[in-house]
Amino acid sequence: MKVPRDRLIDRVKGVVFNINLVRASLTNDITNQHSPNLPTQECSMKSKDNFENRPARENYLVFGKPDLRREEIDEVIATLESGWIGTGPRVEKFEENFRSYVGARHAVAVSSCTAAMYLSFLELGIGAGDEVITSPFTFASTANVVIHAGATPIFVDIDRRTKNIDPAHIEQAITPNTKAILPIHYAGRPCDMDSILDIAKRHGLYVVEDAAHAIGAEYQGHKIGTLGDITAFSFYVTKNVVTGEGGMLTTQNAAYADNIRLKSMHGLSKSAWNRFSKTGNTRYEVVTPGFSYNMTDIQAALGLPQLARLESNLRRREAIWRAYDEAFQDLPVYLPAPVPSTIRHARHLYTLLIKCDLVDITREEVTIALAKENIGTGVNFISLHLQPYYRDMYHLSPGDFPNALFASERTLSLPLSSALSDGDVEDVIAALHRILSRVRLKNRIQTVD
Ligand SMILES: Cc1ncc(COP(=O)(O)O)c(C=O)c1O
């Protein structure tokens, strides 16, 4: 992607700054918790906010902009005009297309990834007295559902480079009460599934995967969604495929799929479509106390065209990712870890870690400065062990998970979506260069600007 001439000034400043002052002293090598060079304390130094008044762009670039086109609009209108907007033929088609894309035996569409994970734990009989090992560096719902199922989340630290659960810590956390491992494929990067599946097999544990970020990801030639006992995906508004709210679970086990589908629709023996369609029959039985966790045809209408375009969307995400990697390599940030050829990254979140222990700016200051430049950002995540509920309920201290703490204090997600134009990407690059080319090294060496 070409950067226009007028923006090159900002980029050149950044490069000069880095060549002269940072390159020699900073490394992009990010190692795990025991490195003495990587402090884990809160980044608190303030930078001088003397950015130029004119923002990098006129209008606000929203973080996680969905890629919705004419096909989605037409499909939603057709659904509205069809006379049936509830769970029906479009959901069935979406499930089938998703199942076939992933290569799983079964797919069940639900109202969210959270619902998918919750129903999975119920189906696997995981509840009171049981423990589920997971990563704290995740969204709230990953651990919330464990609690709703009646079980206890047991956190173990992440790998500092990949931000995924570190299998080396999983085995140490296993007790007689452990029933499952719940890995999160952070940002769309598959976890070390060989090690996780091996540990699960040796200890007789279930593996339920949180693949909210990982639609399209592959591990050693297998799509995520075909490896663990049950895998949960999200179609939340910022995801690679969006349906407003929505989720899907995949499994190789027919009984799991049937029971979960039943539970997602109030525990009725027949779905509403099977009762109200022309060939349906209105009689039904309540066979289990279920939930209202079903997906609607309006949601499926949004998802179907995006699923059909997913591969080309992933290629676009990959191109943006490469442009960011190239543009930011001399800035005081840790870039996302390179991806080995054995995995395919779903490129859901482009997350940098700001080297705020070495330069005079905090992550919060960078996000505020980017907002002033009209660039939206996300923070994925503030580790759950730092959140009031989890901290207090499980008596957790910040230092219990040094790598999750390290990432929490520095992580910053930039806009990444197949809906971004080249101009949008250039704006993000120019804005981050403008901001980070003016920070000072903490040892008070003057920057060039
Ligand atoms: C890692 C992770 N897990 C689970 C979820 C929950 O997904 P949903 O909103 O579809 O329930 C999210 C949502 O952003 C997430 O990032």
The ligand as a Tripos MOL2 file, in Angstrom:
@<TRIPOS>MOLECULE
LIG
   16    16     1     0     0
SMALL
NO_CHARGES

@<TRIPOS>ATOM
      1 C1        -12.3130  -14.2490   23.2630 C.3       1 LIG1
      2 C2        -13.7980  -14.0360   23.2530 C.ar      1 LIG1
      3 N1        -14.6030  -14.9920   23.7110 N.ar      1 LIG1
      4 C3        -15.9380  -14.8580   23.7260 C.ar      1 LIG1
      5 C4        -16.5330  -13.7190   23.2650 C.ar      1 LIG1
      6 C5        -18.0260  -13.5900   23.3560 C.3       1 LIG1
      7 O1        -18.6080  -13.6260   22.0910 O.3       1 LIG1
      8 P1        -20.1670  -13.2850   21.9740 P.3       1 LIG1
      9 O2        -20.3080  -11.8090   22.0930 O.co2     1 LIG1
     10 O3        -20.5520  -13.8030   20.6150 O.co2     1 LIG1
     11 O4        -20.8560  -14.0080   23.0550 O.co2     1 LIG1
     12 C6        -15.7540  -12.6840   22.7800 C.ar      1 LIG1
     13 C7        -16.3990  -11.4550   22.2850 C.2       1 LIG1
     14 O5        -15.8870  -10.5210   21.8180 O.2       1 LIG1
     15 C8        -14.3470  -12.8310   22.7680 C.ar      1 LIG1
     16 O6        -13.5450  -11.8580   22.3220 O.3       1 LIG1
@<TRIPOS>BOND
     1     1     2 1
     2     2     3 ar
     3     2    15 ar
     4     3     4 ar
     5     4     5 ar
     6     5     6 1
     7     5    12 ar
     8     6     7 1
     9     7     8 1
    10     8     9 2
    11     8    10 1
    12     8    11 1
    13    12    13 1
    14    12    15 ar
    15    13    14 2
    16    15    16 1
@<TRIPOS>SUBSTRUCTURE
     1 LIG1         1 GROUP 0 **** ****
